[in-house]
């Protein structure tokens, strides 16, 4: 399992470009005689049909990487695709699911129903789950389960709260237009850099003064592209950011307020603005019975003191679409993968991201047991 994870880590591929990753997973499935079909443009879905009739449970792992240059060049399994890195742990997800499937296949005679599995592309841009749903992955499915490895959580800990688990992820774009000119003649210009700066600072007031302190809201401007030269007043300023919320009412309020702020800033400085807002993922809300199933088996394996039953994160996950758009109840869990080794302490999406590989067996066991117990309950 660790060796396979390391192989995937060496050859990461970006969202919707996971062609070789898909083929590599397929070769492993061939070795144990598991049936599958390739999806478009990448990814694959297959089934383990038990010898006894019953329900269908879907297990999902994502397989795409990020456009990040891995800086730990002395790592023996460092990325060989420069500028691309498994900086979010999707290589571990694929390896854990593959191992879980091998275990479940050995128990095929006892399975009461079907284990459907999907190695999903393009989670990082929020498009992969929808692509899989469009191609029928959730048809006839009664329950769905997925896992995310977590560097910020100690190895041996499993998190799976009932209800709210992860936030919706929205993409915010703001394009200010002013009037460019010479830096020595500001009176003849409308400075887009000033508009952009004002918006970035004031946007936090949306969280601090327009939202209930009981509701969780995050507004982050992660990208600014402003100006061309030190002595030219910028005519255009382009910003991108993300908004995280847990319910549709708060989501709508945040969008409305941010648009109003952008328009007000542009008007105040005499410029104009184009405002864009895209819903990328839905919130992840765990089905109560499904979450309790995870909590029960995790308590049995790792001890009740290592099971987190409450709490949520403002991270986003397109796994939400399986439950919302696919209409399938289920659960999403976090498996801790941080040891005393400082190399495992970097956050996801960091260019030094790595995990405690001892945690992979925990994730594989939870996935296999979840499916087995759901079908044979």
N, C-alpha and C positions, 0 to 999 in steps of 0.2 A: 504493500500500500504506500509506504513512504517512498520507495523507489519510483513508483509510477507518478506520485505527486512531484517528485524532483524532475522527472522527465518532462512533464507538462510545464513546470516552472522554467525550464531551459528554453522552451519553444513557445512562448506566449503569442497569442493573436488577438487583435482588436475586435470590437463588436461587429458582428455580421461578416467577419473575415476568418472565422474559426474553422477553416476547411481541414487543415492537417490535424488539428485537435480532435475534430469529429471523427476523422478516419482512424486516428490512434485509439480512441475509445472503442470504436467499432471492432478493431482487431482484438481487443481484450474481451469483448463480448463474444466474438467468434470462438475464442479459446474454450469458453465454458458452454457453448451451444445456446446462447440466449438470442432470441429473435428480436429484430428491430427493423426500423425503416428510417431512411434519411429524410430530414425536413428541409424546407427551403427558407433561406439559402444555406443555412448550416444547422447543426444540432441533429439530434436523433431521438426517437421514441420507440419503446419496446414494451414487451409484457412477459411476465412469468405467470402462466395460468396454472393455478393449483389443481390438484386432482379431485377436489371437492368443490361444488358450486358455492357461490357466495357473492359478496360485494367486490367493488374495485377501489383500491387505494392508489393514489398517485404520489410517487416520490420524485422530487425535483432537485437537480443540481445545476448551477450556472457555470459557464466555461470560458467566458471572455476575460481579457486582460485590459490594462489601462495604458494610455500613451505617456508612460513615465520611464525615464532612464534609470535603471537599477545601478546604484553607486557601489554596492558591496561586491566589487569585482573579484575579490579573493574567495568568494563563496563558490564551492565546487559545482554547484548547480545554478549559478547566476545566469540570468537571461542572456541568450545568444542572439536575440533579436533586438538590436540596439533601439532604444526609444520606446520599447514595449516591455511591460512588466506585469506579472501577477502580483500586484500590490494590494489586492483585496482578499486574497485567499481562495479564489475560485478554483485554483488547481487542487486545493485540499478538498473542496466540496465534491469535485468530480471523482477524486480518488476514494473518498469516503463512501459515496453512493455506489461506486463500482464494487467495493468490498462488501457492502451491505447486500447487493444483488447476488453476489456469489454465495453468501451465507443463506439467503432466502431460497435460492435455486436448489440448494441441498435439502431444504425442507419442503420441497414442492409437493411431495406426497401428502403432507399434512396441511397444506394451505387450503383454507376454505374461501376461495375466491381468487381474485387476480391482483397482482402487483404490476401496475403500469409505471414506467419510469421515463423521465425526460431529462436529457442533458441539453440544457437550454442556452442558446446564444444570447448575447446582447443585453445582459442585465444592466450594465453600466450606463447605457443611455435609455433605459426604461422601455425598450421596444420588443425585447425577446419574448416575454411571456405572452404578449398580445399576438405575436406571430405564431406561437405554438397553439394558442387557443383558436385562432382563425383556421388552423389546419387540423382541428378536431381533437386535440390532446385531452380536453376535459369531458368529451362526450362519454356518457355512461359512467363517469367517475362519482363515487360517493363521498370520498374524503381525500384531502391533499395534505402533504407534509413536506417541509423543507428545513434546512439548517444553514446557519451562517457561523463560521469560525470567528472568534473574537480575541484579538491580541490584548485588549484591555481587561480581560477577565481571566482569572487564574484557571489553569488546567485542572479539570475535575469538576468545575462548576457548570451547571446547565441552567439557562434562563428561559422560562416559557410562561409568562404571565397570562392570565385569562383576560380577554377583552383587548384593550388598546396595547399594542406591542411596538409598532413603528409608525412614524408620521408619513403623511403625504409629502411628495417632493414636487415642487413647482419650479419652473424656470422663468425668471424675470429678465426682460431685456428693455433697456432704456436708451434711446438715441436722441441726444440733444443736438440741435442745430442753432448756431449763432451767426456771427459775422466776423470773419477772420480779418487780420490786418497786421500792421507793424506793431511790435511790442512797445515802441516808444509813443504810439498814438492810440492809447486805449479808449479815448473818448469817441473814436470813430468806429469802434468795434463792439461786438457782443461776444463775450468770452464763454465758450462752451465748457472750458475747464472749470470755471467758477460755478457754472450751473451744475456740472457733474459732482463737484466737491460738496456743494450745498445739499444736493439730493442724498449723497451717501451719509452725511452727518445727520440730516433730518429724518431719514428713513427709519432710524432706530426709535424715533418718537412714536412710530406706528405701534411698535411692540410695547413701549413704556407707557403710552398715554391713550391708546385707542383700543387696546385689548384688555380683557379681564386678566388680572394676575393669576387667576386660577387656571386659565387656559395656557397651554404651552405653544409658543410661537417663536420661530427663529427666522430672522431676515439677515441674509449675508450677501454682500456685494463682493464677488470673488474676482471680477475682471473689470479693468478700466483701460480703454484705448483712447487716448486723448492727445491731440496735437501732433505736429510734425517736426518742429524745430524750436530751440530755446528762445529765439527772438521773434517768434510769430505767435500771435494770439490765436488760439485754437478756434476753428470754425465748427468742428464736430467733436462730439464726445460719445463714445459707445460704452455701455455698461452691461454686465451680465451678473445675475445673482440667483440665489435660491431662497425659497420660502418653505418652511416646514410647519405643518399644523396637523391636528388629529381629528377634526370634524369639519363638515362642509360649511357650517355657518361661520366659523372662525376663518376658514379658507377664503370665503367670499368677502368677508370684512377686510382681510388683509389685502386682497387684490384691489378692492375698491379704494382703500385708503392710499396705497402706494401709487396708484394711477393719479389720484387727486394731488398728491404731493408732487409728482413729476410735472403735472400740468401747471401747478401753482409756481413752482420754481422757474419753469420756462417763461411763464407770463411775467413774473417779477423782474427777470433780467432782460426781457425783451426778445427772447428767442422762441423756439418751437421745439416740440418733442414728439417722438413716436414711441408709444408704450406697448410692449408685448408681454403676454402672460400665458404660459403653457402649463397645463396639468400633466406632469410626467408620470407619476405613480399615484395610487390610492393609498390610504392608510392601511396598515396591517392590523386587523382585529381578529384575535384568536378565538375560535369557537371554544366555549367553556369545557365541554366534554373532551375535546381533542387536547386542549392544554393540560387538563387534569390527567389525561393518559400519559403525556410526556412527564409530568411531575411525578407520577406514581412510579414509572419504570426507572426514572433517573434517581429517585430516592432509594430505590432498591439496589441499584448498581453503585452509586457514588455516595450514598448517605444523605439523609434529609437535610443536613446542615449545608450541603453543597447544591441545593436546588433553590433557585430564586423564583418565587411565585408572584411577586409583585414588581412593579417598575416598568418603565417604557423608555424608548430611545427615539430621538428625533432623526435618526438615520432613515433613509428611504429604501424601499425594496419593491421591485416589480413583481415579486411573489404575490403581492396584494391582488393582482389581476386574476389569479386563479380563483380566489375566493369571491371577489367582487364581480368581475366581468364573466368569469366562468360559472359563478353561482355555486361553488363547491365549498362546504364547510371544511375547516382544517386548522392547522397550527403551524407556526414558524418558531423555531427555537434558536438560541444562541449557545454555542459550545465554547467554553473558555480554552484559550491556547497560549497563556502567558506563564512562563516559568521564571526562575530566578536569573536566568541568562538575560542580560540586558538587550541582546539582539532580538528578543521577542517582545520588547516593550514599545516598539514604534507603532504609531497609529496606522490604521488602514489608509491607503493611498500615499503613504510616505515612501520615499525612494530607498529606504532601508528596511521596509516592512518584511517581517518574517514571523514564523510561528513555532511554538513548541510542538514538534511532530508527534510527541507522545499522545497529544490530544486527538489525533486522527482516529485512533481505535475507539475513543469515546463517542465521536460523532457517528462512526460506522455502526456501532452497536445500538445507539439510540434509533437510527434510521431503520435498521433491520427489525429491531424489537417492536418499534411503533407499528410498522406494517403488519408484522406477524400477529400482534395482539389485537390490532383493529379487526383483521379478518377472522381471527379465531376467538374473538371475545365470547 
